[in-house]
Amino acid sequence: MTTAAVTAYVLNQQPLRQLLGLPATQPASTALRVNNRPSTSHLGSTSDPGQAAAEGANEGVHVAELSGGKINFVWLVTRGPRGFVLKYAAPYVRAVPSFALSQGRLAVEARAMAAAHAASPRHVPALLLHDPSACVLVSELLTPGPQPPTAEDRPATAPTAPTEATAVGLVKLVKALTLAPPHERLSSDLAELLYNYLATNCRHVMTPDRHAAEAEAMANQEVVAANAAVVLTDPWDQACARVRVPPHLEERVRALRSDPGGPRAEAARLLALYRSSREALIHNDLTAGNVLVPDPSLGAAGKGGESGRTGGSGGSGSSSECGRTFLIDWEFATYGPPAYDIGSLIGNLLLSYCALCFAPGGDSSGSNSCATVGNTVGTSGNGGIHGGLVGREALLAAAEARVRGAAPVLQCAAEVWEQLAARLAAGGEGGVDGGGWRADAAYLERLWEDSLGFAGCVVARLTWGMLHYPALEELPDTCWVPLEGSGQAGSVTEAASARAQADSSSAARGGVPSPRAAAQSLAVDVAEALLTPARRAAWRGAGGSSGGGARALVAEVESLALRAAAAAAVGEEVV
C-alpha cells in the first residue's frame, strides 16, 4: 500500500476533490495495490496506481500514513487548510497480515459512525464518504481550535515516516493523561457522548422493527466473537497462550482464576450478558486510545473554546457545534449492553490512575517513582528530603503526594457516571430525540453494577491479557532495592546509595517493586474489587446507584492506591 495509490484515488473521487477545494475533473483510472500486488478491491479501475502522482499531478495534495491503527490502513489527506482522514480495510489485519479478516467490517463501521454522529455530532466525526467497492471510509479531520487550521499550521510536505497523529492538535486520551490532568470539560463531554448515542440508538426509543433491523445490520459477529474472547474469556483461562501475565503477578492471577466463586464467576456472568444483550448501539472498543482530546503539550493552542473541524462542506454536524472530546474508530461497533461501553471507559480511566500513582514527576518534589526517589535519597546519608521530612517519612510523603496528584483522573471516572446517570434519570432532556424513555432506579442500579463489572474485566484484560495498557507498559521497570541482609525499612536509603538495580521480580524477594510492577499490582487490586459483587453493593449502599456510589468507589480505590504506593516506597506493608 503506497501513498501514491491513495493520492491517485483521492484525485479521482469528485466528492473528495470538492472537500479539498479542487475543481472537478474527468476521473482517471486507478487501482489499489497492496505490497505491490493488485488488491481484490479497487480504488477505481485497473491502471497504475502511482501514475497521477508520478506525473506530478498531485495538485498540492499531501498524504501521510498514520501508524496508530492496528486493524486498517489509515492516512491523513490534506491540501492547505482542508483535509480528512481516509481508512482502507484490507482483507487482513494490518498488524498481522497472515490474519484474514472480512472487508465487510467497514460497512458496519460506516453505519455505526453515521448513527453515532447523528446522535452526538459534537463528539463523533462526520462520515464524509463510504465507498464499499473500494473498502474505503473517509471521515472529517478534527481540530481543537475555534477555527480550522491555516495553511501555515500544516507541513509543506507529508511526513516521510508514519505518524501516530489522528487529528490536528488532538491527542489520544491515554497520552494526554500522562501529560496533564483531564481538561475541564472531559467528564461532561464523555457523559454527553455516552448518553446521546446509547439513549438514542436503543430498544427503549426505537420501534421494534427498526431496532431489530439495526441490530441485525450491525451484528458484526466475527469482531464480537473475537472481542469476547480477548476481553472476557482469555484472561481467566490458565491454558490460554495469548495472554501475557507479568511474572510477579502469576501467583496472584492463578489464585483469582481458581476461585470458583470469585471474579472469574462474575466475568462469566458478564460474558453471557455481552453475548445475549442487543439493547443499544455500542462502540465496543471504548478505550482511552480511541478518545481524542486537545493536546496538553500545545498549551493555549489546545485550550480554545469549541473545536474547529475541517473537511469542507461535506461534514454534517456544523463547525459551530463541536466539542473538545471525540470518539473515533467505530469498526468494532455492534448492538450490545450499554454497560460494556460505560465499563470500558471507566476501566481505562482507572488504569490511567494506577499508572499515574507511580509515574515519574507526579508530585511537587519531582520524585514520582521508586527509581526516582532512589536517585535522590541516600547520598547525604539522611535518606533524602521531601517537604522537610527525611528518610522513611520522606519516601512515604512523596508516595502519598503522587497518589493525591493523580486524583483528578479518579474523580473524572466518578463524574462521568454521576452525570450520565442524571441524564438517564431525566429522560429526553439533553438527548437528540430520546424523549419518551426515562431510566428508573432499578435500571440504573443494574447498569451501575454491570458497568463496574465490565470495568473490572477491562482492567484485568489490560493488566494480564494479550495486550497491556500503554500507560502501564511505559512505566520504568527498574528500581533500587535493599542490600542483601538489610533488615529495616530505612535501609532502602542505603540501597539507593549503592544503586543496586533489579527488575520487577525484586518485589518477590522483599525489595522495592519497580513502578511498573507496583502499578500492575494496584490494577489487580482494582480489578478484584470491581469484580466482587459484595464490594460493589457496599459502594452502592454508601451512595445509591444514582451517583453517590461512585464516590464510595473513589474512596476505596484511593485507599488501595495509598496503601500500594506506601508499600512500594519503603518495601513493606505500611499500616
DRENSE-619774 format. One record per residue (C-alpha): x, y, z. Coordinates in steps of 0.1 Angstrom, whole numbers, padded with zeros to 4 digits, always signed. Layout:
% DRENSE-619774
XYZ/...
% end
This chain:
% DRENSE-619774
+0000+0000+0000/+0015+0033-0011/+0007+0070-0006/+0008+0073-0044/-0021+0049-0047/-0041+0069-0021/-0032+0102-0038/-0044+0088-0071/-0077+0075-0056/-0084+0109-0039/-0077+0129-0071/-0102+0107-0090/-0131+0109-0065/-0152+0140-0072/-0166+0143-0036/-0131+0142-0022/-0118+0167-0047/-0146+0190-0036/-0137+0186+0001/-0101+0196-0008/-0112+0226-0028/-0101+0212-0061/-0120+0217-0094/-0140+0188-0109/-0121+0168-0135/-0126+0137-0156/-0116+0107-0134/-0085+0087-0145/-0085+0050-0138/-0066+0040-0107/-0062+0007-0088/-0052-0001-0053/-0021-0022-0048/-0011-0040-0016/+0025-0049-0012/+0030-0042-0050/+0002-0067-0059/-0032-0058-0072/-0058-0060-0044/-0091-0078-0047/-0107-0045-0040/-0100-0014-0062/-0098+0023-0057/-0112+0030-0091/-0104+0007-0121/-0072-0011-0131/-0043+0011-0142/-0011+0020-0125/-0020+0035-0090/+0011+0058-0089/+0006+0073-0124/-0010+0105-0114/+0014+0112-0086/+0044+0101-0107/+0034+0127-0133/+0035+0154-0107/-0003+0158-0108/-0010+0156-0071/-0024+0192-0072/-0010+0201-0038/-0025+0172-0020/-0003+0157+0007/-0009+0122+0021/+0007+0108+0053/+0001+0073+0066/-0009+0071+0103/+0007+0044+0123/-0018+0042+0152/-0042+0018+0135/-0037-0020+0141/-0066-0033+0120/-0068-0010+0090/-0046+0013+0069/-0053+0050+0077/-0040+0082+0060/-0042+0119+0067/-0050+0137+0035/-0045+0175+0034/-0044+0204+0010/-0037+0237+0026/-0062+0242+0054/-0085+0214+0042/-0082+0178+0050/-0098+0145+0060/-0089+0110+0072/-0091+0081+0048/-0093+0045+0060/-0089+0013+0039/-0099-0021+0051/-0076-0047+0036/-0087-0084+0036/-0064-0090+0065/-0053-0074+0098/-0028-0046+0092/-0006-0056+0121/-0008-0093+0114/-0010-0098+0076/-0014-0135+0079/-0047-0130+0099/-0075-0129+0073/-0104-0106+0081/-0136-0098+0062/-0136-0064+0044/-0173-0062+0052/-0163-0048+0086/-0161-0014+0071/-0198-0013+0063/-0206-0018+0099/-0182+0010+0109/-0198+0033+0084/-0233+0026+0096/-0224+0029+0132/-0204+0061+0127/-0232+0077+0108/-0258+0068+0136/-0235+0079+0164/-0226+0112+0146/-0263+0119+0141/-0269+0114+0178/-0238+0132+0190/-0224+0155+0163/-0203+0174+0189/-0182+0143+0197/-0183+0119+0168/-0166+0128+0135/-0188+0130+0104/-0187+0103+0078/-0179+0120+0045/-0177+0091+0022/-0182+0053+0023/-0170+0035-0009/-0180-0002-0005/-0165-0013-0038/-0131+0001-0027/-0135-0007+0010/-0127+0029+0018/-0142+0052+0045/-0135+0089+0047/-0142+0110+0079/-0137+0146+0088/-0104+0158+0102/-0108+0172+0137/-0091+0201+0153/-0093+0216+0188/-0093+0254+0179/-0123+0276+0173/-0113+0279+0136/-0100+0254+0110/-0062+0254+0109/-0045+0277+0084/-0021+0266+0057/+0008+0277+0080/-0003+0252+0106/+0003+0222+0083/+0036+0209+0070/+0046+0218+0035/+0050+0182+0026/+0037+0149+0040/+0058+0133+0067/+0083+0108+0053/+0075+0082+0080/+0042+0071+0095/+0029+0093+0123/+0005+0085+0152/-0013+0118+0148/-0050+0112+0142/-0061+0148+0141/-0046+0183+0141/-0039+0195+0177/-0056+0165+0193/-0041+0135+0210/-0053+0102+0224/-0067+0105+0259/-0043+0078+0272/-0014+0100+0262/-0030+0133+0274/-0035+0120+0309/+0003+0113+0312/+0009+0150+0304/-0017+0169+0323/-0049+0165+0344/-0082+0159+0325/-0094+0191+0307/-0121+0209+0325/-0150+0195+0304/-0138+0160+0299/-0163+0143+0323/-0193+0163+0310/-0182+0157+0274/-0179+0119+0279/-0213+0118+0298/-0230+0137+0270/-0214+0115+0243/-0224+0083+0261/-0259+0094+0267/-0265+0107+0232/-0256+0076+0212/-0267+0050+0238/-0301+0065+0246/-0309+0074+0210/-0300+0041+0194/-0316+0016+0218/-0347-0006+0221/-0363+0018+0246/-0369+0045+0219/-0368+0027+0186/-0397+0008+0171/-0393-0030+0174/-0388-0034+0137/-0362-0006+0134/-0343-0019+0164/-0343-0055+0150/-0331-0043+0116/-0303-0021+0130/-0291-0049+0154/-0290-0074+0126/-0272-0050+0102/-0246-0043+0129/-0243-0078+0143/-0205-0077+0134/-0203-0114+0145/-0167-0120+0137/-0155-0090+0156/-0178-0095+0185/-0167-0132+0189/-0130-0122+0189/-0136-0093+0213/-0155-0116+0237/-0126-0140+0238/-0098-0114+0242/-0116-0093+0268/-0139-0117+0288/-0125-0152+0283/-0088-0153+0277/-0077-0135+0309/-0094-0162+0330/-0081-0192+0310/-0050-0207+0326/-0041-0225+0294/-0046-0196+0270/-0013-0190+0252/-0023-0155+0240/-0023-0138+0275/+0009-0123+0290/+0008-0125+0328/+0037-0104+0343/+0059-0128+0362/+0054-0111+0396/+0016-0114+0392/+0015-0151+0383/+0006-0164+0417/-0020-0137+0423/-0037-0142+0389/-0036-0180+0394/-0055-0176+0427/-0081-0153+0411/-0086-0178+0383/-0090-0208+0406/-0116-0193+0430/-0149-0207+0417/-0170-0181+0434/-0147-0151+0428/-0140-0127+0400/-0139-0155+0374/-0176-0163+0381/-0186-0127+0377/-0167-0125+0345/-0186-0155+0332/-0219-0138+0341/-0208-0107+0322/-0198-0128+0292/-0233-0142+0290/-0247-0107+0292/-0223-0094+0265/-0233-0123+0241/-0270-0120+0247/-0279-0084+0250/-0288-0063+0220/-0301-0033+0239/-0283-0005+0222/-0256+0006+0197/-0223+0003+0215/-0188+0014+0203/-0174-0019+0217/-0139-0006+0219/-0142+0025+0240/-0106+0027+0252/-0086+0058+0261/-0068+0052+0228/-0100+0059+0208/-0109+0091+0226/-0092+0123+0213/-0088+0154+0234/-0068+0186+0230/-0030+0180+0232/-0019+0194+0265/+0016+0199+0252/+0003+0227+0229/-0006+0249+0258/-0031+0276+0250/-0033+0265+0214/-0050+0234+0225/-0073+0250+0251/-0096+0271+0229/-0133+0271+0233/-0151+0249+0208/-0133+0228+0183/-0130+0236+0146/-0134+0209+0120/-0121+0207+0085/-0133+0187+0055/-0152+0214+0036/-0190+0215+0035/-0193+0177+0033/-0195+0172+0071/-0228+0172+0088/-0228+0185+0123/-0217+0221+0118/-0184+0235+0127/-0201+0259+0152/-0213+0230+0173/-0182+0210+0181/-0168+0196+0213/-0133+0191+0226/-0136+0153+0232/-0141+0129+0203/-0147+0092+0199/-0132+0076+0168/-0128+0041+0152/-0162+0025+0152/-0151-0007+0135/-0160-0029+0165/-0195-0014+0169/-0225-0037+0174/-0257-0037+0193/-0250-0049+0229/-0252-0039+0266/-0246-0002+0272/-0228-0012+0304/-0199-0026+0283/-0191+0008+0268/-0195+0026+0302/-0174+0000+0319/-0147+0001+0292/-0143+0038+0297/-0143+0037+0335/-0118+0008+0334/-0095+0028+0311/-0096+0058+0334/-0089+0036+0364/-0059+0021+0346/-0046+0056+0338/-0050+0064+0375/-0030+0033+0385/-0002+0044+0362/-0001+0080+0374/+0002+0068+0410/+0037+0055+0402/+0047+0077+0372/+0079+0098+0373/+0073+0135+0380/+0038+0132+0396/+0043+0152+0428/+0056+0186+0437/+0090+0174+0445/+0095+0158+0411/+0100+0124+0428/+0073+0101+0414/+0087+0066+0413/+0108+0042+0433/+0136+0047+0409/+0134+0085+0410/+0132+0085+0448/+0161+0061+0448/+0182+0085+0428/+0175+0114+0452/+0180+0098+0486/+0208+0084+0505/+0238+0103+0490/+0239+0126+0520/+0233+0099+0545/+0199+0112+0557/+0176+0094+0534/+0166+0124+0513/+0143+0153+0519/+0106+0157+0510/+0087+0187+0524/+0110+0190+0554/+0108+0153+0561/+0138+0129+0559/+0144+0092+0554/+0114+0068+0555/+0090+0096+0562/+0102+0114+0531/+0096+0084+0509/+0061+0079+0524/+0052+0116+0519/+0064+0115+0483/+0043+0084+0477/+0012+0100+0491/+0018+0131+0470/+0019+0110+0438/-0014+0094+0447/-0031+0127+0456/-0017+0142+0424/-0035+0115+0403/-0069+0122+0420/-0084+0143+0391/-0084+0112+0369/-0102+0091+0395/-0126+0120+0401/-0133+0121+0364/-0144+0085+0363/-0168+0091+0391/-0182+0123+0375/-0188+0105+0342/-0211+0081+0359/-0228+0107+0380/-0236+0129+0350/-0246+0100+0328/-0269+0086+0355/-0285+0121+0359/-0292+0124+0322/-0307+0089+0320/-0329+0096+0350/-0341+0129+0334/-0351+0111+0302/-0352+0130+0269/-0337+0162+0283/-0303+0168+0267/-0306+0140+0242/-0311+0142+0205/-0345+0125+0202/-0346+0102+0232/-0378+0116+0246/-0403+0091+0259/-0380+0070+0279/-0367+0077+0314/-0345+0052+0333/-0359+0042+0366/-0339+0035+0398/-0339-0003+0392/-0325+0001+0357/-0298+0025+0369/-0288+0001+0397/-0284-0028+0372/-0265-0005+0349/-0242+0006+0377/-0235-0030+0387/-0228-0043+0352/-0207-0013+0342/-0184-0017+0372/-0182-0054+0364/-0172-0048+0328/-0147-0022+0341/-0131-0049+0362/-0129-0072+0331/-0112-0044+0311/-0087-0037+0339/-0079-0074+0341/-0076-0078+0304/-0052-0048+0300/-0031-0059+0330/-0026-0096+0324/-0043-0102+0290/-0029-0103+0255/-0023-0065+0253/-0014-0044+0282/-0024-0008+0290/+0001+0016+0273/+0005+0039+0303/+0014+0008+0325/+0038-0006+0299/+0056+0027+0296/+0064+0030+0334/+0101+0022+0344/+0107-0015+0351/+0138-0010+0373/+0142+0003+0409/+0165+0005+0438/+0162-0024+0463/+0176-0031+0498/+0210-0045+0500/+0213-0082+0508/+0208-0088+0545/+0193-0053+0552/+0166-0055+0579/+0149-0022+0585/+0128-0003+0561/+0150+0027+0565/+0178+0007+0548/+0161+0015+0515/+0183+0046+0517/+0215+0025+0518/+0203+0005+0488/+0197+0037+0469/+0232+0049+0477/+0246+0017+0465/+0224+0018+0433/+0215-0018+0434/+0192-0023+0404/+0167-0051+0400/+0138-0060+0377/+0102-0062+0387/+0107-0096+0403/+0125-0078+0431/+0092-0075+0448/+0090-0112+0454/+0125-0111+0470/+0115-0084+0495/+0128-0055+0476/+0110-0023+0464/+0090-0031+0433/+0095-0012+0401/+0070+0015+0392/+0055-0008+0366/+0052-0037+0389/+0037-0016+0416/+0011-0001+0392/+0002-0035+0378/-0003-0049+0413/-0026-0020+0421/-0045-0027+0389/-0051-0063+0400/-0064-0050+0434/-0088-0027+0415/-0099-0054+0391/-0106-0078+0420/-0127-0051+0438/-0147-0043+0407/-0154-0080+0400/-0166-0087+0436/-0204-0081+0438/-0204-0077+0476/-0179-0048+0474/-0199-0031+0446/-0230-0035+0468/-0212-0017+0496/-0204+0012+0473/-0240+0014+0461/-0252+0013+0497/-0229+0042+0506/-0244+0065+0480/-0270+0049+0458/-0270+0040+0422/-0279+0075+0411/-0244+0086+0416/-0233+0086+0452/-0219+0051+0449/-0193+0065+0426/-0178+0084+0455/-0176+0053+0476/-0157+0037+0447/-0133+0066+0445/-0127+0063+0483/-0119+0026+0481/-0097+0028+0450/-0078+0058+0465/-0073+0038+0497/-0059+0008+0477/-0036+0032+0459/-0023+0049+0491/-0015+0015+0506/+0002+0003+0474/+0022+0034+0470/+0034+0034+0506/+0044-0003+0504/+0063+0004+0471/+0081+0033+0486/+0096+0015+0516/+0095-0021+0506/+0070-0033+0532/+0033-0031+0541/+0026+0002+0559/-0002+0002+0585/
% end
